[in-house]
């Protein structure tokens, strides 16, 4: 089975800190995605990447950036964390478009 | 642009009762449709999907969903629920055309929390 691993399950950061969320997949998938999950809002796409060094904005990219230097790793960066970025962050990868997404277990980020 | 509306934020039911979780979508292109499930403190797991062919799709644990193109719906049903079905369920849509701007991106609904009571 494809495995998508998010490096941290829980994180607590201070306002203004630069935060890195890491995601690694082990099945050579081209596509990788970052979503945030908030109660009542479902999952919203922040950024996605369809190849190394390629990235595209999702629906809510403001306050975030991403990096994909290697095919297996997709990092989400909060340049200056704010309290409204407190959320659950989910990484996913896929081989054939949306036909087969695999999600990581999520990182619950709290910004204080 | 695509959008998904899950019509119920919470659905409480008793064990062994039937349940329907409603999902409507809008899209200007052909779509793939999905239901994902999230158990407490876990990530999302694919429950079932419609890509093409038969409009009725089933999961291994007794759920089914029917793609209704005329009503732009993909409602999830189970004839008899168990306590273990308690979870949050997400409906999602993706464009079906390779190379289109929506290809590969999933748009999710707001989620429906299913709570099964003994």
Boltz contact constraints between the chains, C-beta under 6 A:
constraints:
  - contact:
      token1: [A, 31]
      token2: [B, 104]
      max_distance: 6.0
  - contact:
      token1: [A, 40]
      token2: [B, 110]
      max_distance: 6.0
  - contact:
      token1: [A, 42]
      token2: [B, 108]
      max_distance: 6.0
  - contact:
      token1: [A, 42]
      token2: [B, 109]
      max_distance: 6.0
  - contact:
      token1: [A, 42]
      token2: [B, 110]
      max_distance: 6.0
  - contact:
      token1: [A, 42]
      token2: [B, 111]
      max_distance: 6.0
  - contact:
      token1: [A, 43]
      token2: [B, 108]
      max_distance: 6.0
  - contact:
      token1: [A, 97]
      token2: [B, 103]
      max_distance: 6.0
  - contact:
      token1: [A, 97]
      token2: [B, 104]
      max_distance: 6.0
  - contact:
      token1: [A, 98]
      token2: [B, 32]
      max_distance: 6.0
  - contact:
      token1: [A, 98]
      token2: [B, 94]
      max_distance: 6.0
  - contact:
      token1: [A, 98]
      token2: [B, 104]
      max_distance: 6.0
  - contact:
      token1: [A, 98]
      token2: [B, 106]
      max_distance: 6.0
  - contact:
      token1: [A, 103]
      token2: [B, 43]
      max_distance: 6.0
  - contact:
      token1: [A, 103]
      token2: [B, 44]
      max_distance: 6.0
  - contact:
      token1: [A, 104]
      token2: [B, 43]
      max_distance: 6.0
  - contact:
      token1: [A, 105]
      token2: [B, 43]
      max_distance: 6.0
  - contact:
      token1: [A, 106]
      token2: [B, 43]
      max_distance: 6.0
